[in-house]
Amino acid sequence: MFHPRARTMLLLSLPALIIGVASSLVLIAAMKVASVFQQFLWQRLPASIGIGL
């Protein structure tokens, strides 16, 4: 039904899709961790050592 190259491309697109989704989820998780770390460094840490405004 499909050309052999088309079949190969369709089969290889599934792992690529899975890798892409996994990469985006890792990036979202890294951004959440960075946001928490940024809040700690810029708000809680200065307030706890008494150098906040």
Backbone as CSV, one residue per row, in Angstrom:
resi,resn,N_x,N_y,N_z,CA_x,CA_y,CA_z,C_x,C_y,C_z
1,MET,0.822,-1.187,0.000,0.000,0.000,0.000,0.871,1.257,0.000
2,PHE,1.756,1.380,0.980,2.655,2.529,1.038,3.958,2.204,0.324
3,HIS,4.613,3.221,-0.117,5.961,3.075,-0.666,6.876,2.643,0.483
4,PRO,7.879,1.823,0.226,8.758,1.365,1.322,9.403,2.506,2.102
5,ARG,9.758,3.576,1.422,10.349,4.712,2.147,9.309,5.399,3.024
6,ALA,8.086,5.494,2.539,7.025,6.110,3.338,6.749,5.279,4.581
7,ARG,6.756,3.981,4.433,6.538,3.100,5.586,7.653,3.291,6.615
8,THR,8.884,3.379,6.154,10.023,3.592,7.055,9.907,4.931,7.763
9,MET,9.526,5.952,7.024,9.382,7.275,7.640,8.263,7.289,8.673
10,LEU,7.169,6.620,8.385,6.083,6.545,9.360,6.514,5.803,10.616
11,LEU,7.261,4.729,10.442,7.734,3.976,11.605,8.731,4.781,12.432
12,LEU,9.559,5.587,11.780,10.540,6.392,12.508,9.930,7.649,13.117
13,SER,8.755,8.045,12.659,8.135,9.244,13.211,7.587,8.999,14.617
14,LEU,7.229,7.768,14.934,6.698,7.479,16.269,7.743,7.675,17.368
15,PRO,8.957,7.133,17.250,9.959,7.423,18.280,10.301,8.913,18.347
16,ALA,10.303,9.580,17.202,10.595,11.013,17.199,9.519,11.780,17.954
17,LEU,8.279,11.388,17.781,7.180,12.038,18.493,7.292,11.803,19.997
18,ILE,7.610,10.591,20.385,7.763,10.270,21.810,8.921,11.053,22.415
19,ILE,10.031,11.138,21.707,11.186,11.892,22.197,10.853,13.375,22.306
20,GLY,10.115,13.903,21.350,9.730,15.311,21.393,8.832,15.629,22.572
21,VAL,7.852,14.785,22.826,6.948,14.997,23.961,7.716,14.881,25.274
22,ALA,8.579,13.886,25.386,9.374,13.719,26.607,10.295,14.915,26.829
23,SER,10.886,15.425,25.768,11.769,16.588,25.885,11.008,17.808,26.371
24,SER,9.806,18.006,25.857,9.030,19.164,26.283,8.605,19.037,27.740
25,LEU,8.293,17.828,28.184,7.931,17.640,29.588,9.125,17.877,30.509
26,VAL,10.303,17.448,30.090,11.516,17.709,30.874,11.782,19.208,30.938
27,LEU,11.585,19.912,29.837,11.795,21.356,29.821,10.808,22.066,30.742
28,ILE,9.560,21.658,30.738,8.566,22.260,31.630,8.949,22.023,33.087
29,ALA,9.387,20.814,33.415,9.806,20.511,34.788,11.022,21.339,35.183
30,ALA,11.978,21.500,34.277,13.163,22.308,34.571,12.789,23.768,34.790
31,MET,11.827,24.267,34.033,11.388,25.650,34.217,10.708,25.838,35.567
32,LYS,9.930,24.849,36.017,9.283,24.925,37.329,10.332,24.936,38.442
33,VAL,11.337,24.066,38.334,12.407,24.019,39.338,13.174,25.336,39.349
34,ALA,13.456,25.891,38.184,14.170,27.163,38.098,13.354,28.290,38.713
35,SER,12.044,28.258,38.534,11.184,29.289,39.116,11.211,29.238,40.641
36,VAL,11.144,28.039,41.196,11.205,27.889,42.653,12.566,28.343,43.170
37,PHE,13.636,27.962,42.481,14.982,28.354,42.884,15.159,29.867,42.804
38,GLN,14.612,30.493,41.764,14.701,31.944,41.616,13.955,32.646,42.747
39,GLN,12.780,32.155,43.084,12.018,32.756,44.176,12.793,32.646,45.484
40,PHE,13.427,31.507,45.724,14.217,31.334,46.938,15.382,32.317,46.975
41,LEU,16.112,32.436,45.854,17.297,33.292,45.832,16.964,34.772,45.957
42,TRP,15.866,35.212,45.366,15.585,36.638,45.305,14.611,37.125,46.363
43,GLN,13.875,36.230,47.032,12.909,36.687,48.023,13.175,36.112,49.405
44,ARG,13.233,34.820,49.514,13.333,34.203,50.840,14.723,34.313,51.443
45,LEU,15.756,34.118,50.657,17.120,34.170,51.183,17.480,35.563,51.695
46,PRO,17.266,36.640,50.936,17.587,37.964,51.474,16.764,38.313,52.716
47,ALA,15.504,37.907,52.731,14.671,38.196,53.900,15.157,37.419,55.121
48,SER,15.632,36.211,54.926,16.060,35.406,56.067,17.389,35.880,56.652
49,ILE,18.238,36.525,55.846,19.499,37.025,56.398,19.460,38.533,56.652
50,GLY,18.298,39.140,56.449,18.097,40.536,56.831,18.633,41.569,55.864
51,ILE,18.735,41.260,54.590,19.216,42.264,53.644,18.135,42.686,52.650
52,GLY,16.889,42.312,52.926,15.792,42.690,52.036,15.432,44.155,52.207
53,LEU,14.681,44.653,51.257,14.253,46.050,51.334,13.200,46.163,52.345
